[in-house]
Every structure is written in C-alpha cells, then in structure tokens.
Amino acid sequence: MSTLALEVQTRTNDNSGEVRRGGLIPAAFYGPGKTNQSFVMDYQTFRKTYEKAGGNTVLELDIDGKSKEFVLVHDVQYDPITDRFIHVDFLHIDMNKETNAEVPLVFVGESKAIRDEAGILMVNRDVLEVRCLAKSIPHEIEVDISSLVDFNHSIHIRDIKLPEGVEAVDDIDLTIATVSAPREEKEEAPVEAVAAEGAVVEGDAAKAGEAKSE
C-alpha cells in the first residue's frame, strides 16, 4: 500500500499555547517497543495530510530529517469552540505485523429498488473494522449495491469483497445496507368548520337569535 510522508520536529517547548499560536500542533508518538516521544508539526501541513489519510492510511513520519517511523493517526483532539486540531497521537506500526483498522465503505453501483421503485438506501455502517498486515490496510472498501433489487434484499458483511489478506473483524452476518420503501406523503385534510362538542357554530347562533326575537 502507499504511504504519506509527514515532517515532524522534536518538541522543545512545553507551553502548548505558545506552540499552537506559532502555527504548530503538539503530537505524541508511542507504540510497543518504542520510546514515547513528543513532536510538533506545521498545522496546515498536517491538516492537508490528514484529509487524505484519515485514520487508516499509514504515515511515514520524517523526524527532524534524521529518522523515520511508520504510524497511524490514533487520536485527534479538537478545540471545542473553534474545532481546530489541538493535539494528535501517533501510534507506531510494524508494517509486517497484523493490526486492526477501521476502513471507510464506499457504496457503488446501481440498485434496481432505488432506480425503479424510488427506494431509499439505508446504510447501517459506513466503516468496517478489518485485520491485516499494516502495509495492506486498504484506504477504502467498495460495496456494490446492485444486489439490492427489491425491499427484501440486504447486504451483509459476508457479501463484501475484501482485498486479499484482509479479513473482517465484526460478525459477517451483520447488515451493512438495505433499501426501504419511499415514504408516502400524507394528504392534507380539507379545512372544515367543525364545531366542538357543546359549541354553537355561527349559523346556528343566528337562527337561535331569530327564534328568540319572534
């Protein structure tokens, strides 16, 4: 699989506020058999890389231009007000060992139930947890919805064609997607003057007045 490179520098400033005001993001690196390290990286560079990589593409950290480590983005913290990145955790990955990863599902193809019956695609899961060698983690997995020919058909995990060497972690009988019937539009009832129980409508009130005056 392809990897994305990301330059990071060893962190020397413990003041996270100053680091962020300088356009950098603090980051932590850890993993089995590895010494924990703290880094900083350019905010915009990480943002662009993360948009491409997500949490399931291996990154090649270029540390101070001297050494390299393969990692996955393990955790991203956001500012609750601005929604900007404020901290990132990188988990070391041994490219030749198996690991678990969540891979986005991309739905492709044409469903007869949607095309001819105006059905609505109901997606129960948009990611799939898989296990494989780190170097074999797919960036995304396609799910063909052409088998959804009517409202009685479903797509389960067992129906997804996975790349060689990649296996699903979840129960293969779990439902991924179905097609539901279109919602029927409710017809609006005509507006009618309906008298509440014990009330007198306008016409009846007029007749009652005439009767009294006779």
C-alpha positions in Angstrom: 0.0 0.0 0.0 1.1 3.6 -0.4 2.1 5.8 2.5 2.1 9.5 3.0 5.1 11.4 4.4 4.8 13.9 7.2 7.6 16.1 8.6 7.7 16.5 12.4 10.2 18.1 14.7 11.2 17.1 18.3 9.2 19.2 20.7 11.4 21.6 22.8 8.7 24.0 24.1 6.4 22.6 26.9 4.0 25.5 26.6 1.2 24.1 24.4 -0.4 27.5 24.0 2.7 29.1 22.6 3.2 26.1 20.3 -0.3 26.5 18.8 0.0 30.3 18.5 3.1 29.6 16.4 1.0 27.7 13.9 2.1 24.2 15.1 0.3 21.2 16.6 1.7 19.2 19.6 1.9 15.5 18.9 2.7 12.3 20.9 4.3 9.2 19.4 4.2 5.8 21.1 3.8 2.1 20.5 5.0 -1.4 21.6 8.8 -1.5 22.0 9.1 2.3 21.2 10.2 5.1 23.5 7.4 7.7 23.9 8.3 11.0 22.1 6.8 14.4 21.7 6.7 16.3 18.4 5.4 19.4 16.8 4.3 19.8 13.2 3.0 22.5 10.9 -0.8 22.9 11.3 -1.6 23.3 7.6 0.7 20.5 6.5 -0.9 18.1 8.9 -4.4 19.2 8.0 -3.9 18.5 4.3 -2.2 15.2 5.0 -4.9 14.1 7.4 -7.6 15.0 4.9 -6.0 12.4 2.5 -5.0 9.8 5.1 -7.8 9.8 7.7 -7.2 7.2 10.4 -6.5 4.2 8.3 -3.6 5.2 6.0 -0.1 4.7 7.2 2.0 7.8 7.6 5.8 7.9 7.4 7.0 10.4 10.0 10.2 12.2 9.0 11.6 13.1 12.4 14.0 16.1 12.3 15.1 14.9 8.8 17.1 12.2 10.6 14.9 9.2 11.2 11.6 7.8 10.0 8.7 5.9 11.7 5.6 4.4 10.3 2.5 5.4 12.2 -1.3 5.6 12.2 -3.2 8.6 13.5 -4.5 7.1 16.7 -6.3 10.1 18.2 -7.1 13.7 17.3 -8.2 16.3 19.8 -10.2 19.3 18.7 -10.8 22.7 20.3 -14.5 22.6 21.4 -15.1 26.2 20.2 -13.1 26.6 17.0 -12.9 22.9 16.1 -9.3 23.3 15.2 -6.8 20.5 15.9 -5.1 20.9 19.2 -3.2 17.6 19.7 -2.5 14.4 17.8 -1.5 10.9 18.9 0.6 8.8 16.6 0.7 5.0 17.1 3.8 3.2 15.8 3.0 0.5 13.2 5.2 -2.5 12.3 4.4 -2.8 8.6 4.9 -6.6 8.7 2.6 -7.3 11.6 -1.1 -7.6 11.6 -3.2 -4.8 13.0 -6.8 -3.7 13.3 -8.1 -0.7 11.4 -11.4 0.9 10.5 -11.8 1.4 6.8 -14.5 3.7 5.2 -17.1 1.9 3.0 -17.8 3.5 -0.4 -21.2 2.4 -2.0 -21.1 2.0 -5.7 -23.3 0.5 -8.5 -27.0 0.9 -9.1 -29.8 -0.6 -7.1 -33.0 -1.6 -9.1 -35.1 -0.9 -6.0 -33.8 2.6 -5.9 -33.9 3.2 -9.6 -37.3 1.7 -10.4 -39.1 1.8 -7.0 -37.8 5.2 -5.7 -36.4 3.3 -2.7 -34.2 4.9 -0.1 -30.7 3.5 0.6 -30.4 2.8 4.3 -26.8 2.5 5.4 -26.3 0.8 8.8 -22.5 1.1 8.8 -20.2 3.3 6.8 -16.9 1.9 8.2 -15.7 -1.7 8.5 -13.2 -2.9 11.1 -10.6 -5.2 9.4 -7.5 -7.0 10.4 -4.5 -7.4 8.1 -0.8 -6.5 7.7 -0.3 -2.8 8.3 1.1 -2.4 4.8 -2.1 -4.0 3.4 -4.6 -1.7 5.0 -6.9 -0.5 2.2 -7.7 3.2 2.0 -11.4 2.4 1.3 -13.6 -0.6 0.5 -16.2 -0.6 -2.2 -19.6 -2.1 -1.6 -21.7 -2.9 -4.7 -25.4 -2.1 -4.1 -26.6 -3.7 -7.4 -27.8 -6.8 -5.4 -30.5 -4.7 -3.8 -33.1 -5.4 -6.4 -36.1 -5.0 -4.0 -37.0 -4.0 -0.5 -36.4 -7.6 0.8 -32.7 -7.8 0.0 -29.9 -6.7 2.3 -26.1 -6.5 2.1 -24.2 -8.2 4.9 -20.5 -8.1 5.8 -20.2 -11.5 4.3 -21.2 -10.1 0.9 -18.4 -7.5 0.7 -15.5 -8.4 -1.5 -12.4 -7.8 0.6 -8.8 -7.4 -0.8 -6.6 -10.5 -0.4 -5.1 -10.8 3.0 -7.8 -8.6 4.6 -10.5 -10.0 6.9 -13.4 -8.5 8.7 -13.3 -8.4 12.5 -17.0 -8.0 13.0 -19.7 -10.7 12.7 -20.1 -11.5 9.0 -23.9 -11.7 9.4 -24.2 -8.0 10.4 -26.3 -6.0 7.9 -24.5 -3.2 6.1 -27.2 -1.7 3.9 -30.8 -2.2 2.8 -33.3 -0.3 0.7 -36.5 1.0 2.3 -39.8 1.8 0.5 -40.3 5.5 -0.2 -42.2 7.5 2.4 -45.8 8.1 1.5 -46.9 11.8 1.5 -49.8 12.4 3.8 -52.7 14.1 2.1 -53.8 17.2 3.9 -57.4 17.0 5.1 -59.7 19.8 3.7 -60.2 22.6 6.2 -63.7 22.5 7.5 -65.5 24.4 10.2 -66.1 21.7 12.8 -68.0 22.7 15.9 -66.6 21.4 19.2 -68.9 19.3 21.3 -71.3 21.7 23.1 -70.3 24.7 21.0 -72.6 26.6 18.6 -71.5 27.4 15.1 -72.1 30.9 13.6 -75.1 29.9 11.5 -76.9 28.2 14.4 -76.3 31.2 16.6 -78.0 33.4 14.1 -81.0 31.1 13.9 -81.2 31.0 17.7 -81.3 34.8 17.8 -84.1 35.0 15.3 -86.2 32.4 17.2 -85.9 34.4 20.4 -87.0 37.7 18.7 -90.2 36.1 17.4 
